[in-house]
Amino acid sequence: MQDYRKLQVWQKAHGFALNVYKATASFPREETYSLVNQIRRAAISIPSNISEGCGRFGNSELKQFMSIAMGSANEAGYQLLLSKDLGYISMSVYSDLNKEIIEIQKMLSSYIKRIAATK
């Protein structure tokens, strides 16, 4: 068991979730219960699964939750692209958020590989 708040990947994912909330605050009202809800849930799922995995005992469970976090990161990445293509976020906001999600994906990938190597 480890303190998830000390993990750099969790810190980045938490910051990303906060930034997604800010970016989606100005979406059209009709998207409140569809795209806004979906992208926020995906963004929240990343640090949530990291923290849940850190509360488990054993590397296999930790790896499983990190893999779920990776899936949520991929989902959020697509939803950002869709938001940009629909004109809900600017290219600048998309670029910043996309850089964040790519960095998180790389960090998760490295972390998952490290967990797998410590069997």
C-alpha positions in Angstrom: 0.0 0.0 0.0 1.4 3.4 -0.9 0.3 7.1 -0.7 -1.1 7.9 -4.2 -0.6 11.6 -3.6 3.1 11.1 -3.7 3.0 9.6 -7.2 3.8 12.1 -9.9 1.4 10.4 -12.3 -1.4 10.9 -9.9 -0.5 14.5 -9.4 -0.5 15.0 -13.2 -3.8 13.2 -13.5 -5.4 15.2 -10.8 -4.3 18.4 -12.5 -5.7 17.2 -15.8 -9.1 16.5 -14.2 -9.2 20.0 -12.8 -8.3 21.4 -16.2 -11.0 19.4 -17.9 -13.6 20.8 -15.5 -12.5 24.3 -16.4 -12.5 23.6 -20.1 -15.9 22.0 -20.1 -17.6 24.7 -18.1 -18.4 26.7 -21.2 -19.7 23.8 -23.3 -23.3 24.2 -24.7 -26.0 23.5 -22.2 -27.3 20.6 -24.3 -24.0 18.8 -23.8 -24.3 18.9 -20.0 -25.5 15.3 -19.6 -23.7 13.9 -22.6 -20.2 15.0 -23.7 -19.5 17.1 -20.6 -20.5 14.3 -18.3 -18.6 11.7 -20.3 -15.3 13.7 -20.5 -15.4 14.6 -16.9 -16.1 11.0 -15.8 -13.2 9.8 -17.9 -10.9 12.5 -16.5 -11.9 11.7 -12.9 -11.5 8.0 -13.5 -7.7 8.4 -14.2 -6.6 9.6 -10.7 -9.4 7.7 -9.1 -8.1 4.4 -10.4 -4.5 5.3 -9.6 -5.6 6.0 -6.0 -7.7 2.9 -5.7 -4.8 0.7 -7.0 -2.5 2.2 -4.5 -4.9 1.1 -1.7 -4.7 -2.5 -2.8 -2.3 -5.2 -1.7 -0.3 -6.8 -4.4 1.2 -5.8 -7.7 -1.4 -7.6 -9.8 -4.2 -5.5 -8.4 -2.1 -2.3 -8.7 -1.4 -3.2 -12.3 -5.0 -3.8 -13.1 -6.1 -0.4 -11.7 -3.3 1.3 -13.6 -4.5 -0.4 -16.8 -8.0 0.9 -16.1 -6.6 4.4 -15.6 -4.8 4.0 -19.0 -8.1 3.1 -20.7 -9.8 6.2 -19.2 -6.9 8.3 -20.4 -7.4 7.0 -23.9 -11.2 7.7 -23.6 -10.5 11.2 -22.4 -8.1 11.7 -25.3 -10.8 10.9 -27.8 -13.4 13.0 -26.1 -11.0 16.0 -26.2 -10.6 15.5 -30.0 -14.3 15.3 -30.5 -14.8 18.5 -28.4 -12.3 20.3 -30.6 -13.8 19.0 -33.8 -17.3 20.1 -32.6 -15.9 23.6 -31.9 -16.5 23.4 -28.1 -12.8 24.0 -27.2 -10.2 26.0 -29.1 -7.2 24.5 -30.8 -5.1 26.0 -28.0 -7.1 24.5 -25.2 -7.1 21.1 -27.0 -3.4 21.3 -27.6 -2.7 21.9 -23.9 -5.0 19.2 -22.7 -3.8 16.8 -25.3 -0.2 17.3 -24.2 -1.2 16.6 -20.6 -3.0 13.4 -21.5 -0.1 12.1 -23.6 2.2 12.8 -20.7 -0.1 10.9 -18.4 -0.3 8.0 -20.8 3.4 7.8 -21.0 3.8 7.9 -17.3 1.1 5.2 -16.8 2.8 3.0 -19.4 6.1 3.2 -17.7 4.5 2.6 -14.3 2.7 -0.5 -15.6 5.9 -1.9 -17.1 7.7 -1.3 -13.8 5.0 -3.1 -11.9 5.1 -6.0 -14.4 8.9 -6.3 -14.0 8.6 -6.7 -10.2 6.9 -10.0 -10.0 
